[in-house]
Every structure is written in structure tokens, then in C-alpha cells.
Amino acid sequence: MINTLVHANENWKKLLSEQVSTNVSLAHVLVVEDDPEIAKMLVALLTGAGFAATSVISGRELDQRLGKTRFDLIILDAMLPGEDGFSICRRLRASMTIPILMLTALGEEIDRILGIELGADDYVTKPFSSRELLARVKGLLRRSSYGTQATDQTVTLAFAGWRLDLAKRQLRDPEGVEVSMTTAELDVLIVFCNNPGKVLTRKEILALTHAGTAGPVHRSIDVHISRVRQKIEPGREPTFIKTVRLGGYLFTPEVEKL
């Protein structure tokens, strides 16, 4: 099982010694992990890096915590007793946009892709280094509404009647209704809106979203783009985000800064 894949000689004290600093302080992270040693290590790692952290061992405990406490990010193990992490991810994504970082088994591409397809924003494979995990946690928080500040990003981009508020990280349809978007989906849409009429390769999109380079690049980007299409395309056939054969993707609408 996935929990047996953690390095036998890598305990939580060693991970703590690899900590990196973060300026995304005071964020509250919920860890969903049934292995007590891994959960203990993750909580110690996160609190040592300046975050608040709480751990639970199941989907039932997660639901109870979410009903009482506001969290800014969830670290979710894919393999849990009872309701597994994939089912939990699907269920959470149906009603919440909180960033979700999945923990998956090393080498199991199907698990990583399934997590992305179900709405996870990013993933880390076991065994993992503390540096990678903290970097991905900080990246997701910065790109989520939690990390948004009123800076030079205080601009709204408009395309085909849609409005994307970069400061608030909110997307509204032509009728003015806010459309629920995950952190990863908004990142992809922002990249397209900043590069209208330009063919972007998958690797370019990955780099521009600052999502890292680990894992199956092509499939994960394709999944995020597919989810964006489902939310903004006016019909079944893509007209806003065109697939360019042997090239990548092209965002066709004209984009205006408001």
C-alpha cells in the first residue's frame, strides 16, 4: 500500500532538518493521513515552517473538522481506510474550492492523473522530501485566494463577455454569475488570458502556472485544461481553447484589460 513506500530510514526528525522557510504564515493546513507516523511528521513539518496544522485519519473526521474550523489547504492521502482519498477529493470538489494536495504512490501514474481529474490541484508522490512538499504547499497557498494581495495584479481581464478578476481570483460568466474554479484551473485560465492568440506548449503552460515539473506533464495539464473547457466553453466543441496538433493550445478570444 502507499504508506509502505515511505523511506524506511527517513523519519520525521530527518524531514524537519530539511525545512525551508515560508512567508505564507498563519495558513491552516488539514492533513488527512491514516498512518500515525506520517501524520505526525507532516504536522511537525508544517508547524515548524510557520503553518497551523491539524491531522485527521478518515473522511468522517475530515467532515467533522470542516464543519467546525476554516482551513486554507488540505493534504489528502490517496489510500485511506473506508472512503479513499479519491472519493473524498471528488466529494469536496463538488462543493468547495479549497486547494487540495494529493499524496500518491511513487510510479502510479494512474493515481496521480485520477487525483487531478477529480479536482486535486497538485500532488506529491511518496516517498517525498520535505523541501518539495513545503514548496508545493506554499505555491498552492500563494496562488489561491489565501495568498492574493492587492498588488499590480489588481486588474480584471475580459473575454467574450467573461470577466476574470485577478486580485480576487474570481471568474464571472457573461450573466455576472461567479463560476467556481479550483486554484489550478484559475492558474491555467490566467495563463491563457495573458497569452491570447499565442500557441502555448504544455511545458510552457506548466512553467507559467508555476506548478512544478514533476510527474506526467502532458496528462496533468491536459486534465486541467479539460476542466477549464467544461466551465467556459459555450458549446460541446471547444471554441475558446483550441488544440493545435503537434503544438499545444491556443486561446482564441480577444482579451481586454479593464
Secondary structure by P-SEA (a helix, b strand, c coil): cccccccccccaaaaaabbbbbccccbbbbbbcccaaaaaaaaaaaaaabbbbbbbccaaaaaaaaacccccccccccccccccaaaaaaaaaaccccbbbbbbcccaaaaaaaaaaacccccccccccaaaaaaaaaaaaaacccccccccccbbbbcccbbbbccccbbbccccbbbbbcaaaaaaaaaaaacccccccaaaaaaaaccccccaaaaaaaaaaaaaaaccccccccccccccccbbbbbcbbbbcc
